[in-house]
Amino acid sequence: MKTTDLTYLAQALGTLTSTEERSAFLRDICTLKEIASLAERLRIAERLNQGVSYREIAEELQISTTTVTRVAHWYHHGEGGYDAVLSRLHRKV
């Protein structure tokens, strides 16, 4: 992926001010399967953040431990996006 593509999408998301607007945008730009996949990754990261084991996450979400491992790699070695979102998401709840 080109950095300019990522920046363009990030800027577009930043213009949206409500959950409803962000939901509508995601629904317009992504397939239902893509949305489900993104949500699943976030749920995996959330459970990793809570200290849940890979096997428990896989069983709970009915996914493979390989999927959990892939998300865990980016959760631990990525750009910090999961941490930023999860900390803010839980602050609002």
N, C-alpha and C positions, 0 to 999 in steps of 0.2 A: 504494500500500500504506500502510496506517495504521502509524504508528510503534509503536502498541501491539501490532500483529500481529508486527512484526519483533522487538520486545522479548520477546514471549511465546515465539516460536520460539527465539530466542537463549537464553533462560532454560531452555527445555526441553532444548536440546542441552547446556547446561552441567551438567545433572544427570546426564548419562551419563558413566560413568568408564572404559569400555573401548571398544576398536575394535569388538568384537562387539556391544555395546549400541548404539553409534552406527550401525553397519551395519544392525542389525535395525530401528531407528527409521526410518532413511532408507528402507528397503525397505517398511515399513508405510505411511509417509506420502507417498511419491513413487511415480510410475509408473516403469517401467524406462527409458522415454524421458527422463523428467526427471532420473533419476540419471545416465544417459549424457550428457546435456547439461551437468549440473553438473561431471561429471568432465572433460568436454572443455574447459570453460572453465578449470578448474584446470590442465590440461595446457598449454593455450595460455599462461596466465600464467607457468607454470614455464619454458616455452621463451623467452618474452619476457624473463624475469628472467635467463636465460642469454645474452641478447644475440643470439638467433637472429632472422633477418629475417622479416618478415611472410610473404613468398613461400615461404621455406623451411618455416615452420610450416604454412602452408596445404598445401603438397605433402606434407609428412610425415604430417599428420593427415587428409589427403584432405578438406579443407574449403575454403571460399572465403576469399579475403583480406578480404572484407567481414566475415566472422565474426571473424577475427583482429583487425581494426580495431575492432570493437565491444568485444571483450574488452580490447584495449589501452587504449581510452579509460578504462574503469573501473580498469584496472591502474594507469594513470598519474594519474588524476584522481579516484579513488574515496576511500573512507574509510580505506584502508590495510589492509584485511582480507586481500588477497592477500599482501602483504608479511609480515604476521604469521603467516599459515598456512605460507607457503613457508619462512620462516626456521626455524620450529619443526619442520616436517616434515623438513627436511634435517638438523637437529640430531639427530633420532632415528634417522636412517638410518645 
